[in-house]
Amino acid sequence: MDQTRRYTAAAVQATPVFLDREATTDKALQLIEDVAAAGARLIAFPEAFIAGYPYWLWGRDLDDEPGFEQKAFAALWREAIDVPGPETERLGEAARKTGSCVVIGVNERESAFGRGTLFNTLLTFGPDGRLIGRRRKLVPTYRERTVWGQGDGSTMAVHETPLGRIGAMICWENFMPLARYHQYAQGEQIHVAATADDSPAWQSLMTAIAAEGRVYVVSVCPYFSTAQFPGHSMLRGFGADDVIHHGRSLIISPSGATLAGPLENQEGVVTAEIDLDRIIEEKHSLDVTGHYARLDIFSLAVNEGSALPYR
């Protein structure tokens, strides 16, 4: 596959239309068009962008309304998407029309099978519009386990595209050393980290991943304030003007140097140039799955099978 050696990548630090699948999808489609028109070829959106993160998990005084979390989960399930489905068709068409590779976080359901489990999923569309990747978060973090099921080894592939070998990981699974190594071992060149974490520790982790894997890191987090959704019933437990996500999206080079961002306390787009040749230059000194590996001492076994409720 012929590769474009240099191009612009964009981290889209946008706010979803909370718990509104159709409006959030419309917003994503417009952003893809606008960001591509400005010159970007790789366009990345935050974790669970369609149609929002389950913020009620971290709100205050939730025990005073019996059944609240069940109602909130049901609301999120109703506004989740099936993969494939109408929303993936529209997103794929937007990628095709703009000639862009699009990575976007969604809440995924399996309504056709009558299942109630949701998954925190990252979708990757190639510039030809095909859905080439569906990654389900391996381990939902802490209270997230009451909302999302676990992903399995069948969704961890790195994908060959005209823009290079693109891998994607979701929030704190980026802290999993073996999962990261599995990405590097597949020849990952661009590492998309879609997240809901805007902490200083997260920024440090992104720098470490770039320097460790000698990869470009596109870290994208939403900006989200309760003031954007006044009186929303599923945001109770927060103050009227709380900023839940400050954003702080950024793009980092294979040397660990920050190329763009972090962008803070606003919606916006962070862009930087990707130069695939730079990756080889940096791997001259460190290649953790090549000349800097000790394969005679260490090995990694990966179960790439699907975890299904039937055989």
N, C-alpha and C positions, 0 to 999 in steps of 0.2 A: 504493500500500500504506500503510495507516494505521500510524503509528509510535508506539511507547511512548517518550515524550520523556525520562522519567526511570526508572531502574531500577538494580539492583545487579549488578555484574560480579564474578566470582570467579576468581582464579588458584589452581588446586588443586595445591599443592606436595606431591605424593604420590610414593611409591616404588612402581615396578612390581614385581610378583612375577616376579623376573628369569627370563627364558626360559620362562615359563609363560603361554601365550596365554589359556587358559581361566580361570585364577585371576586374571590381571590384568584381563580383561574383567569378571569378576564384581566385582572391587574397584571398577572404574570405574563400573559400574552402581549400586553401593551409594553411592558418593560423589556421583554425580549426584542420586540421590534425597535424600541427606542435605543437600547444599549447596542444592538447590532448596527443600527444606522450610525452610531457614533464610532464604530470601528472595531468592536469586540467580536472575537470568534468563539471564545469559550466563555459561557455565561453561567454563573453558579448562584443558586438561591439558598436560603437558610434551611436548617432542619425543620421538618414538619410544617413547611410554609403553607401547604394546602391542607386543612384550613385553620392552622394555628396549633400552638403548643398547649398542653393541658395545664394552664397556669394555676388552676384551683388546687393543685397538689401542694403548692407552696404558700397558699393563702393562710390567713389566720382565722381561728375560731370556727372551723368547719364542722365541729361535732355538735353544734347547737341546732342543726337542721338535719334530722334523720333522712337518709336517702339522697342527700345532695350529690354525693360523688357518683352514685348510680345514674342519677339524672344527667349529670355533666358528661359522664362517659357515653350515655346514649345520644346526647347531642353531638358529641364529637364523632361517634360512629355514623350518624346520619349525614354528616358533612364530610366524611372520608370518601376516598375514591377506590374503585376497583381497577385492577391492573391486569390486563388491558381494559380500557373502558373509554367512554366519551371524552373524558378529560385528557387521557394519554394521547388520543387521536388528535386533539386540538393542539396539544403541546408539541407533538411530533411534527405537525404541519407547520407550526411556527418555526421550529428548528430548520425544517427543510426550506421554507421560504427565505429565511435569512442566511442560510448556509452556516449555521452556528451549531456548536456542540453545547447542549443545555443539560445542566445537572440541577435537580430540584427536589427538595424534601417534601414528602407527602405523608398523610395518615392513610394507610392502606387497609382496606377491608376485603373480605372474601364473601360477599353477599350471595354470589351464585351458588356457593356450597352451603349456605345456611349457617355459617359460622359467625360467632360473635367477637372473635379475637381481632384486635387491631395490631398493625405493625408500623413501626417508625421506619420509613423506607426512603431511600434516595433513588431517584430515577435518572438514568443517563440516556440522552437522545443524541444520535449522531447527526452530522450536518446533512445527511440524506433523509432525516426525519424518522429513521428507525429507532425503536426503543431497544437499546443495546445492553442496558444494565438495570437491574433492580436489586439494590442492596438493602437487606433488612438488618436493623441494628442488632448486634449480637447479644448485648446485655443491656436492657433498659436499666437506668440508674435509680437505685433506691426506690422512692415512691412511684417512679415511672412504671414499675412492674405491676402496679394495679391498673394500668391503662394499656400497655403494649406487651405483646408476646415477644419471645426471643426469636431472632433470626437463626439461620443454620449455615452450614458450610457451602451450600449450593449457590449462594449469592455474593461470594467474595471475589469474583473475578476482576482483574484489571483489563481494560478494554482498549484494543488497538483502534485508533481513529486517525484521520488525516492530520490531526493536531497533536499526535503523539499518543503514548500509552497512558490512559487516564484511569486513576483509581479514586475511589470515594469512600470515606468513612464518616460515621455519625457521632458527633459529640464525644462522650467519654470512652467509646471504644477505641479512640485514638490513644488512650493511655495504656492499651493492651499491647505489650511489647511483641508477643508472638503474632498477633494480628497485623501489626505494622510490618514485621519481617516478611510475612506472607505477601504483602503488597510489594515490597521491594524485590522479593524473589521472582515476581512475575514481570519484572522489568519496568515497574511504574516510573513514569517521568513527571507527571503532574498529579499531585495529591490534593483532592478537594476535601476539605474538612468542614462539613456543614454542622453547625452547633447552636446551642442555646446558652453557651458559657461565654461570658465576656470578662472573666476574671484575669488578674495578672498572671496567675499560674497557667491559664490557657495560652496566653501570649507566649510564655516561655516554652511551653510544650510545642507550639507551632514552629518556633525557631529551632528547637531540638530535632524535630522530625525532618525539617528541610536539610539541616546539616548532617543528620544521621543517614538519611536515605539518599542524599544528594539529589533531591527532587525539588521542583517548584511546589510551594504550598499555597493554595487559595483557601483562606479561612473566612467563612461567611456566617455572620450572626445577624438576627433581625434587630431593628430598633422597635421597641414596643412600650407604649405608655398607656396607662389606664385612661388618661385624658382623651385618648383617641377614640375610646368606646365608653362614653359616660353612661353610668347606670347599668352596664351589661350584667345580667344576672349571674353569669358564670365567672365574673371577675370579683365577686364579693370576697371579702377578706383582705382586699387591698385598699389603699387610700385612693382618693379621687384623682390625685396627680402623681401617683407612683410611676417611676420609670423602672419597668421590670427588666428590660434588656436595653443596655446602652449601645449595643452594636459592637464597635471596635473591630470590625472586619479588617483584614490585612492580607497582603501577598508577599511571600518571602522567597528569596532566590535559593538555589542549591548550595550556596555557601553559608546560608543562615542569615544573610543580610536582608533587612526589610526593604522592599521595593516601593510599597505604597501602603498607606494607612498607618495606624488604625484610625478609622473614622468613628467619631463619638457623638452620641446624643442627637442623631438626626437620621432620616432616611437619605440614602445616596448610593453612589456606585464608586467602588475602588477599582482602579485599573492599573495594569502593569504589563510590560512586554515580556513574553515568553521567548526564550532563545534555546531551542533544544540542544544546540551544539555546546552550550555552556555546561550542560549536565555531564557530558563526556569529559570536558576539561576538569571539572571538580572531582570526578571519579578517578582521575589520575592518582590522587593521594589517598582516597578512601572509597572502597566499594564493599559494603558490608555483606553482600551476597556473592562477591567475586574474590578479588585478590586479598581482601581483608577478612575473609571468612576462614574458619578452620573446620572444614567439612569432615575432616577425620575425627574431630572431637564432638562437634555439635550437629544435630539434625533436627528437622521439624517435620512432624507427621500431621497432615491435614485431612480431616474427613469432609469431603466435598459433596456428600450425599444430602438429600432432602429429608427433613424430619416431618413425616406425614402421619396423620392419625389413622392410617390404614396401610396395608401391604398388598 
